Amino acid sequence: QVQLVESGGGLVQAGGSLRLSCAASENIFSGNAMGWHRQAPGKLREMVATITSGGFTDYADSVKGRFTISRDNAKNTVYLQMNSLKPEDTAVYYCRTYTRYTYWGQGTQVTVSS
């Protein structure tokens, strides 16, 4: 069975922080890179951050220095720590796998008020 379950979204004021979590089933998490994407209203879905199974990370320029992706292999969970949030970070955030078939979570809403 394949599962990706995100949590941690919400409403926060500009400058605030949130931490997103994505719990995955072991068969799609173990040994695979994972990532976070986001999609704002009227815009295309875009990559936010990725992390390999070995812990190497990559970030979109717009979030470098503010967001941190991490993973807990014992818990099959990937996290996205978001600091210094801006109104333009408002979007639905999706967890995804980098596997032969791409799996997506259901998404979690992040809203940053000015």
N, CA, C and O atoms as a GROMACS GRO file, in nm:
protein
  456
    1GLN      N    1   0.084  -0.119   0.000
    1GLN     CA    2   0.000   0.000   0.000
    1GLN      C    3   0.087   0.124   0.000
    1GLN      O    4   0.188   0.129   0.070
    2VAL      N    5   0.049   0.223  -0.078
    2VAL     CA    6   0.124   0.348  -0.090
    2VAL      C    7   0.051   0.458  -0.017
    2VAL      O    8  -0.069   0.481  -0.038
    3GLN      N    9   0.124   0.527   0.070
    3GLN     CA   10   0.066   0.640   0.141
    3GLN      C   11   0.163   0.754   0.154
    3GLN      O   12   0.282   0.734   0.180
    4LEU      N   13   0.113   0.874   0.133
    4LEU     CA   14   0.186   0.997   0.160
    4LEU      C   15   0.087   1.088   0.230
    4LEU      O   16  -0.014   1.128   0.171
    5VAL      N   17   0.114   1.121   0.354
    5VAL     CA   18   0.019   1.200   0.432
    5VAL      C   19   0.091   1.323   0.487
    5VAL      O   20   0.180   1.312   0.572
    6GLU      N   21   0.049   1.440   0.437
    6GLU     CA   22   0.109   1.566   0.483
    6GLU      C   23   0.031   1.621   0.601
    6GLU      O   24  -0.088   1.593   0.619
    7SER      N   25   0.101   1.700   0.682
    7SER     CA   26   0.038   1.771   0.792
    7SER      C   27   0.123   1.892   0.826
    7SER      O   28   0.238   1.903   0.784
    8GLY      N   29   0.065   1.983   0.903
    8GLY     CA   30   0.141   2.096   0.953
    8GLY      C   31   0.111   2.230   0.889
    8GLY      O   32   0.164   2.332   0.932
    9GLY      N   33   0.026   2.232   0.787
    9GLY     CA   34  -0.008   2.359   0.727
    9GLY      C   35  -0.095   2.444   0.818
    9GLY      O   36  -0.138   2.399   0.925
   10GLY      N   37  -0.120   2.566   0.774
   10GLY     CA   38  -0.204   2.655   0.853
   10GLY      C   39  -0.189   2.799   0.813
   10GLY      O   40  -0.133   2.831   0.708
   11LEU      N   41  -0.240   2.885   0.899
   11LEU     CA   42  -0.236   3.029   0.877
   11LEU      C   43  -0.131   3.089   0.969
   11LEU      O   44  -0.130   3.063   1.089
   12VAL      N   45  -0.043   3.170   0.913
   12VAL     CA   46   0.063   3.232   0.992
   12VAL      C   47   0.088   3.373   0.940
   12VAL      O   48   0.066   3.400   0.822
   13GLN      N   49   0.132   3.460   1.027
   13GLN     CA   50   0.165   3.596   0.985
   13GLN      C   51   0.301   3.600   0.917
   13GLN      O   52   0.387   3.515   0.942
   14ALA      N   53   0.319   3.697   0.834
   14ALA     CA   54   0.448   3.716   0.768
   14ALA      C   55   0.559   3.724   0.872
   14ALA      O   56   0.544   3.789   0.976
   15GLY      N   57   0.670   3.656   0.843
   15GLY     CA   58   0.781   3.649   0.938
   15GLY      C   59   0.774   3.529   1.030
   15GLY      O   60   0.871   3.500   1.100
   16GLY      N   61   0.662   3.460   1.030
   16GLY     CA   62   0.645   3.344   1.117
   16GLY      C   63   0.702   3.217   1.058
   16GLY      O   64   0.765   3.218   0.952
   17SER      N   65   0.679   3.108   1.130
   17SER     CA   66   0.734   2.977   1.091
   17SER      C   67   0.627   2.869   1.094
   17SER      O   68   0.530   2.878   1.169
   18LEU      N   69   0.649   2.768   1.012
   18LEU     CA   70   0.568   2.648   1.013
   18LEU      C   71   0.658   2.530   0.981
   18LEU      O   72   0.761   2.545   0.914
   19ARG      N   73   0.620   2.413   1.029
   19ARG     CA   74   0.691   2.291   0.990
   19ARG      C   75   0.592   2.193   0.932
   19ARG      O   76   0.494   2.155   0.997
   20LEU      N   77   0.617   2.154   0.809
   20LEU     CA   78   0.535   2.054   0.743
   20LEU      C   79   0.597   1.915   0.761
   20LEU      O   80   0.719   1.900   0.766
   21SER      N   81   0.511   1.817   0.770
   21SER     CA   82   0.556   1.678   0.780
   21SER      C   83   0.488   1.596   0.671
   21SER      O   84   0.374   1.623   0.633
   22CYS      N   85   0.557   1.496   0.624
   22CYS     CA   86   0.501   1.404   0.525
   22CYS      C   87   0.541   1.263   0.566
   22CYS      O   88   0.658   1.225   0.557
   23ALA      N   89   0.444   1.187   0.610
   23ALA     CA   90   0.467   1.048   0.649
   23ALA      C   91   0.439   0.959   0.529
   23ALA      O   92   0.331   0.965   0.468
   24ALA      N   93   0.536   0.876   0.495
   24ALA     CA   94   0.525   0.793   0.376
   24ALA      C   95   0.528   0.646   0.414
   24ALA      O   96   0.581   0.608   0.519
   25SER      N   97   0.472   0.565   0.329
   25SER     CA   98   0.486   0.421   0.348
   25SER      C   99   0.627   0.380   0.310
   25SER      O  100   0.688   0.438   0.220
   26GLU      N  101   0.678   0.279   0.382
   26GLU     CA  102   0.819   0.244   0.368
   26GLU      C  103   0.855   0.204   0.225
   26GLU      O  104   0.967   0.229   0.180
   27ASN      N  105   0.764   0.143   0.155
   27ASN     CA  106   0.797   0.090   0.023
   27ASN      C  107   0.826   0.201  -0.079
   27ASN      O  108   0.886   0.173  -0.183
   28ILE      N  109   0.786   0.323  -0.052
   28ILE     CA  110   0.818   0.433  -0.144
   28ILE      C  111   0.916   0.532  -0.084
   28ILE      O  112   0.968   0.619  -0.155
   29PHE      N  113   0.943   0.520   0.044
   29PHE     CA  114   1.033   0.616   0.110
   29PHE      C  115   1.177   0.565   0.113
   29PHE      O  116   1.271   0.636   0.076
   30SER      N  117   1.191   0.443   0.156
   30SER     CA  118   1.325   0.388   0.178
   30SER      C  119   1.409   0.390   0.051
   30SER      O  120   1.370   0.334  -0.052
   31GLY      N  121   1.526   0.454   0.060
   31GLY     CA  122   1.621   0.456  -0.051
   31GLY      C  123   1.590   0.553  -0.163
   31GLY      O  124   1.663   0.559  -0.262
   32ASN      N  125   1.484   0.630  -0.149
   32ASN     CA  126   1.443   0.723  -0.255
   32ASN      C  127   1.453   0.868  -0.211
   32ASN      O  128   1.437   0.901  -0.093
   33ALA      N  129   1.480   0.954  -0.308
   33ALA     CA  130   1.472   1.097  -0.282
   33ALA      C  131   1.326   1.135  -0.261
   33ALA      O  132   1.234   1.072  -0.313
   34MET      N  133   1.308   1.240  -0.183
   34MET     CA  134   1.175   1.294  -0.156
   34MET      C  135   1.178   1.444  -0.179
   34MET      O  136   1.284   1.506  -0.182
   35GLY      N  137   1.059   1.502  -0.196
   35GLY     CA  138   1.059   1.645  -0.220
   35GLY      C  139   0.929   1.712  -0.182
   35GLY      O  140   0.827   1.647  -0.157
   36TRP      N  141   0.935   1.843  -0.177
   36TRP     CA  142   0.818   1.928  -0.156
   36TRP      C  143   0.800   2.018  -0.277
   36TRP      O  144   0.896   2.078  -0.326
   37HIS      N  145   0.679   2.026  -0.323
   37HIS     CA  146   0.639   2.121  -0.426
   37HIS      C  147   0.528   2.209  -0.369
   37HIS      O  148   0.472   2.179  -0.263
   38ARG      N  149   0.496   2.316  -0.439
   38ARG     CA  150   0.384   2.398  -0.399
   38ARG      C  151   0.314   2.453  -0.520
   38ARG      O  152   0.372   2.466  -0.628
   39GLN      N  153   0.186   2.486  -0.500
   39GLN     CA  154   0.108   2.543  -0.608
   39GLN      C  155   0.019   2.653  -0.553
   39GLN      O  156  -0.068   2.630  -0.470
   40ALA      N  157   0.044   2.774  -0.601
   40ALA     CA  158  -0.036   2.889  -0.564
   40ALA      C  159  -0.152   2.903  -0.662
   40ALA      O  160  -0.144   2.853  -0.775
   41PRO      N  161  -0.260   2.970  -0.623
   41PRO     CA  162  -0.374   2.986  -0.714
   41PRO      C  163  -0.333   3.050  -0.846
   41PRO      O  164  -0.267   3.154  -0.848
   42GLY      N  165  -0.373   2.988  -0.955
   42GLY     CA  166  -0.345   3.042  -1.087
   42GLY      C  167  -0.203   3.022  -1.136
   42GLY      O  168  -0.166   3.073  -1.241
   43LYS      N  169  -0.124   2.948  -1.060
   43LYS     CA  170   0.015   2.926  -1.098
   43LYS      C  171   0.044   2.776  -1.114
   43LYS      O  172  -0.030   2.691  -1.065
   44LEU      N  173   0.153   2.748  -1.182
   44LEU     CA  174   0.196   2.611  -1.199
   44LEU      C  175   0.257   2.558  -1.069
   44LEU      O  176   0.308   2.634  -0.987
   45ARG      N  177   0.251   2.426  -1.053
   45ARG     CA  178   0.317   2.365  -0.938
   45ARG      C  179   0.468   2.379  -0.956
   45ARG      O  180   0.520   2.358  -1.066
   46GLU      N  181   0.538   2.415  -0.849
   46GLU     CA  182   0.682   2.437  -0.857
   46GLU      C  183   0.756   2.362  -0.748
   46GLU      O  184   0.703   2.340  -0.639
   47MET      N  185   0.878   2.325  -0.779
   47MET     CA  186   0.963   2.258  -0.681
   47MET      C  187   1.004   2.356  -0.573
   47MET      O  188   1.039   2.470  -0.602
   48VAL      N  189   0.999   2.311  -0.450
   48VAL     CA  190   1.044   2.391  -0.337
   48VAL      C  191   1.176   2.338  -0.282
   48VAL      O  192   1.272   2.414  -0.266
   49ALA      N  193   1.182   2.208  -0.254
   49ALA     CA  194   1.301   2.148  -0.197
   49ALA      C  195   1.301   1.998  -0.222
   49ALA      O  196   1.196   1.935  -0.230
   50THR      N  197   1.420   1.943  -0.234
   50THR     CA  198   1.435   1.799  -0.248
   50THR      C  199   1.545   1.750  -0.157
   50THR      O  200   1.635   1.825  -0.119
   51ILE      N  201   1.537   1.622  -0.122
   51ILE     CA  202   1.640   1.560  -0.039
   51ILE      C  203   1.660   1.418  -0.085
   51ILE      O  204   1.564   1.343  -0.103
   52THR      N  205   1.786   1.380  -0.106
   52THR     CA  206   1.816   1.244  -0.148
   52THR      C  207   1.812   1.149  -0.028
   52THR      O  208   1.800   1.192   0.087
   53SER      N  209   1.822   1.022  -0.056
   53SER     CA  210   1.822   0.925   0.053
   53SER      C  211   1.944   0.943   0.142
   53SER      O  212   1.941   0.907   0.259
   54GLY      N  213   2.050   0.999   0.086
   54GLY     CA  214   2.172   1.023   0.162
   54GLY      C  215   2.177   1.157   0.231
   54GLY      O  216   2.272   1.188   0.303
   55GLY      N  217   2.073   1.238   0.210
   55GLY     CA  218   2.064   1.365   0.281
   55GLY      C  219   2.109   1.488   0.204
   55GLY      O  220   2.113   1.598   0.260
   56PHE      N  221   2.143   1.470   0.077
   56PHE     CA  222   2.179   1.588  -0.002
   56PHE      C  223   2.052   1.664  -0.037
   56PHE      O  224   1.949   1.605  -0.067
   57THR      N  225   2.061   1.797  -0.032
   57THR     CA  226   1.943   1.881  -0.049
   57THR      C  227   1.958   1.980  -0.163
   57THR      O  228   2.069   2.015  -0.204
   58ASP      N  229   1.844   2.024  -0.212
   58ASP     CA  230   1.840   2.126  -0.316
   58ASP      C  231   1.716   2.211  -0.291
   58ASP      O  232   1.614   2.161  -0.244
   59TYR      N  233   1.727   2.341  -0.322
   59TYR     CA  234   1.618   2.434  -0.293
   59TYR      C  235   1.592   2.526  -0.411
   59TYR      O  236   1.681   2.557  -0.489
   60ALA      N  237   1.468   2.568  -0.422
   60ALA     CA  238   1.436   2.676  -0.515
   60ALA      C  239   1.501   2.804  -0.464
   60ALA      O  240   1.514   2.825  -0.344
   61ASP      N  241   1.543   2.888  -0.557
   61ASP     CA  242   1.610   3.012  -0.518
   61ASP      C  243   1.522   3.095  -0.425
   61ASP      O  244   1.573   3.163  -0.336
   62SER      N  245   1.392   3.090  -0.445
   62SER     CA  246   1.301   3.175  -0.369
   62SER      C  247   1.293   3.138  -0.221
   62SER      O  248   1.245   3.217  -0.140
   63VAL      N  249   1.339   3.017  -0.184
   63VAL     CA  250   1.328   2.975  -0.044
   63VAL      C  251   1.463   2.948   0.021
   63VAL      O  252   1.469   2.917   0.140
   64LYS      N  253   1.570   2.959  -0.055
   64LYS     CA  254   1.703   2.934   0.001
   64LYS      C  255   1.729   3.026   0.119
   64LYS      O  256   1.703   3.146   0.114
   65GLY      N  257   1.782   2.966   0.225
   65GLY     CA  258   1.812   3.043   0.345
   65GLY      C  259   1.694   3.059   0.439
   65GLY      O  260   1.711   3.104   0.553
   66ARG      N  261   1.575   3.021   0.394
   66ARG     CA  262   1.455   3.033   0.479
   66ARG      C  263   1.393   2.897   0.510
   66ARG      O  264   1.341   2.875   0.619
   67PHE      N  265   1.398   2.807   0.414
   67PHE     CA  266   1.337   2.675   0.430
   67PHE      C  267   1.446   2.569   0.445
   67PHE      O  268   1.555   2.582   0.390
   68THR      N  269   1.415   2.465   0.521
   68THR     CA  270   1.506   2.352   0.538
   68THR      C  271   1.430   2.222   0.524
   68THR      O  272   1.332   2.198   0.594
   69ILE      N  273   1.476   2.138   0.434
   69ILE     CA  274   1.416   2.006   0.419
   69ILE      C  275   1.503   1.905   0.494
   69ILE      O  276   1.625   1.914   0.494
   70SER      N  277   1.437   1.809   0.558
   70SER     CA  278   1.510   1.705   0.630
   70SER      C  279   1.427   1.576   0.625
   70SER      O  280   1.311   1.578   0.586
   71ARG      N  281   1.490   1.467   0.665
   71ARG     CA  282   1.418   1.340   0.666
   71ARG      C  283   1.461   1.256   0.785
   71ARG      O  284   1.575   1.261   0.830
   72ASP      N  285   1.367   1.179   0.833
   72ASP     CA  286   1.392   1.083   0.940
   72ASP      C  287   1.364   0.946   0.882
   72ASP      O  288   1.249   0.905   0.868
   73ASN      N  289   1.470   0.875   0.847
   73ASN     CA  290   1.454   0.747   0.779
   73ASN      C  291   1.391   0.641   0.870
   73ASN      O  292   1.328   0.547   0.821
   74ALA      N  293   1.408   0.655   0.999
   74ALA     CA  294   1.348   0.558   1.092
   74ALA      C  295   1.196   0.574   1.098
   74ALA      O  296   1.124   0.479   1.128
   75LYS      N  297   1.150   0.695   1.069
   75LYS     CA  298   1.006   0.723   1.075
   75LYS      C  299   0.942   0.734   0.936
   75LYS      O  300   0.822   0.759   0.924
   76ASN      N  301   1.023   0.715   0.832
   76ASN     CA  302   0.972   0.729   0.694
   76ASN      C  303   0.902   0.863   0.675
   76ASN      O  304   0.794   0.871   0.616
   77THR      N  305   0.964   0.968   0.726
   77THR     CA  306   0.902   1.100   0.726
   77THR      C  307   0.999   1.204   0.672
   77THR      O  308   1.118   1.202   0.702
   78VAL      N  309   0.947   1.294   0.592
   78VAL     CA  310   1.024   1.408   0.543
   78VAL      C  311   0.958   1.536   0.596
   78VAL      O  312   0.836   1.545   0.606
   79TYR      N  313   1.041   1.632   0.629
   79TYR     CA  314   0.995   1.756   0.690
   79TYR      C  315   1.034   1.875   0.604
   79TYR      O  316   1.129   1.870   0.526
   80LEU      N  317   0.959   1.983   0.621
   80LEU     CA  318   0.995   2.111   0.561
   80LEU      C  319   0.977   2.218   0.667
   80LEU      O  320   0.865   2.256   0.702
   81GLN      N  321   1.089   2.266   0.719
   81GLN     CA  322   1.087   2.377   0.815
   81GLN      C  323   1.087   2.507   0.738
   81GLN      O  324   1.178   2.533   0.659
   82MET      N  325   0.987   2.588   0.760
   82MET     CA  326   0.972   2.713   0.685
   82MET      C  327   0.979   2.830   0.783
   82MET      O  328   0.893   2.846   0.869
   83ASN      N  329   1.082   2.911   0.767
   83ASN     CA  330   1.101   3.028   0.851
   83ASN      C  331   1.090   3.156   0.768
   83ASN      O  332   1.095   3.152   0.645
   84SER      N  333   1.076   3.267   0.836
   84SER     CA  334   1.067   3.398   0.770
   84SER      C  335   0.968   3.393   0.654
   84SER      O  336   0.998   3.437   0.542
   85LEU      N  337   0.851   3.340   0.681
   85LEU     CA  338   0.751   3.322   0.576
   85LEU      C  339   0.703   3.455   0.522
   85LEU      O  340   0.692   3.554   0.593
   86LYS      N  341   0.673   3.454   0.391
   86LYS     CA  342   0.628   3.573   0.320
   86LYS      C  343   0.490   3.545   0.260
   86LYS      O  344   0.455   3.429   0.239
   87PRO      N  345   0.412   3.647   0.234
   87PRO     CA  346   0.280   3.625   0.171
   87PRO      C  347   0.290   3.547   0.040
   87PRO      O  348   0.200   3.470   0.006
   88GLU      N  349   0.399   3.565  -0.032
   88GLU     CA  350   0.415   3.493  -0.159
   88GLU      C  351   0.445   3.344  -0.141
   88GLU      O  352   0.450   3.270  -0.239
   89ASP      N  353   0.464   3.300  -0.017
   89ASP     CA  354   0.479   3.157   0.011
   89ASP      C  355   0.343   3.089   0.023
   89ASP      O  356   0.336   2.966   0.034
   90THR      N  357   0.236   3.165   0.021
   90THR     CA  358   0.101   3.108   0.030
   90THR      C  359   0.075   3.014  -0.086
   90THR      O  360   0.086   3.053  -0.203
   91ALA      N  361   0.039   2.890  -0.055
   91ALA     CA  362   0.018   2.789  -0.158
   91ALA      C  363  -0.029   2.660  -0.091
   91ALA      O  364  -0.028   2.648   0.032
   92VAL      N  365  -0.068   2.565  -0.174
   92VAL     CA  366  -0.086   2.428  -0.126
   92VAL      C  367   0.048   2.358  -0.144
   92VAL      O  368   0.105   2.359  -0.253
   93TYR      N  369   0.096   2.298  -0.039
   93TYR     CA  370   0.225   2.230  -0.041
   93TYR      C  371   0.203   2.079  -0.052
   93TYR      O  372   0.123   2.020   0.022
   94TYR      N  373   0.276   2.018  -0.145
   94TYR     CA  374   0.263   1.876  -0.172
   94TYR      C  375   0.396   1.804  -0.148
   94TYR      O  376   0.503   1.854  -0.184
   95CYS      N  377   0.387   1.692  -0.089
   95CYS     CA  378   0.500   1.601  -0.076
   95CYS      C  379   0.500   1.508  -0.197
   95CYS      O  380   0.394   1.471  -0.247
   96ARG      N  381   0.618   1.470  -0.242
   96ARG     CA  382   0.624   1.381  -0.358
   96ARG      C  383   0.741   1.285  -0.344
   96ARG      O  384   0.835   1.310  -0.269
   97THR      N  385   0.734   1.176  -0.418
   97THR     CA  386   0.844   1.081  -0.422
   97THR      C  387   0.920   1.097  -0.554
   97THR      O  388   0.863   1.143  -0.654
   98TYR      N  389   1.046   1.060  -0.554
   98TYR     CA  390   1.124   1.048  -0.676
   98TYR      C  391   1.148   0.899  -0.700
   98TYR      O  392   1.254   0.844  -0.670
   99THR      N  393   1.046   0.837  -0.753
   99THR     CA  394   1.045   0.695  -0.782
   99THR      C  395   1.003   0.678  -0.928
   99THR      O  396   0.968   0.775  -0.996
  100ARG      N  397   1.008   0.553  -0.976
  100ARG     CA  398   0.973   0.529  -1.116
  100ARG      C  399   0.835   0.587  -1.147
  100ARG      O  400   0.816   0.650  -1.251
  101TYR      N  401   0.743   0.566  -1.060
  101TYR     CA  402   0.613   0.632  -1.067
  101TYR      C  403   0.610   0.738  -0.956
  101TYR      O  404   0.640   0.707  -0.841
  102THR      N  405   0.573   0.860  -0.991
  102THR     CA  406   0.571   0.968  -0.893
  102THR      C  407   0.444   0.964  -0.810
  102THR      O  408   0.333   0.966  -0.864
  103TYR      N  409   0.460   0.957  -0.680
  103TYR     CA  410   0.347   0.962  -0.590
  103TYR      C  411   0.339   1.101  -0.526
  103TYR      O  412   0.442   1.160  -0.492
  104TRP      N  413   0.217   1.151  -0.509
  104TRP     CA  414   0.193   1.281  -0.449
  104TRP      C  415   0.103   1.266  -0.327
  104TRP      O  416   0.014   1.182  -0.324
  105GLY      N  417   0.129   1.349  -0.228
  105GLY     CA  418   0.038   1.358  -0.116
  105GLY      C  419  -0.085   1.439  -0.153
  105GLY      O  420  -0.098   1.489  -0.265
  106GLN      N  421  -0.176   1.451  -0.057
  106GLN     CA  422  -0.302   1.521  -0.083
  106GLN      C  423  -0.288   1.672  -0.075
  106GLN      O  424  -0.377   1.745  -0.118
  107GLY      N  425  -0.178   1.718  -0.021
  107GLY     CA  426  -0.154   1.862  -0.011
  107GLY      C  427  -0.198   1.919   0.123
  107GLY      O  428  -0.293   1.871   0.184
  108THR      N  429  -0.127   2.022   0.166
  108THR     CA  430  -0.163   2.094   0.287
  108THR      C  431  -0.152   2.244   0.260
  108THR      O  432  -0.054   2.291   0.203
  109GLN      N  433  -0.253   2.318   0.302
  109GLN     CA  434  -0.261   2.461   0.273
  109GLN      C  435  -0.172   2.540   0.369
  109GLN      O  436  -0.178   2.522   0.491
  110VAL      N  437  -0.093   2.628   0.312
  110VAL     CA  438  -0.014   2.724   0.390
  110VAL      C  439  -0.058   2.864   0.347
  110VAL      O  440  -0.051   2.898   0.229
  111THR      N  441  -0.102   2.942   0.442
  111THR     CA  442  -0.145   3.079   0.414
  111THR      C  443  -0.066   3.174   0.501
  111THR      O  444  -0.065   3.163   0.624
  112VAL      N  445   0.000   3.270   0.436
  112VAL     CA  446   0.080   3.369   0.508
  112VAL      C  447   0.015   3.504   0.491
  112VAL      O  448   0.002   3.554   0.379
  113SER      N  449  -0.026   3.563   0.600
  113SER     CA  450  -0.093   3.694   0.596
  113SER      C  451   0.010   3.806   0.612
  113SER      O  452   0.111   3.790   0.681
  114SER      N  453  -0.019   3.917   0.549
  114SER     CA  454   0.074   4.031   0.556
  114SER      C  455   0.042   4.119   0.676
  114SER      O  456   0.110   4.220   0.698
   0.00000   0.00000   0.00000
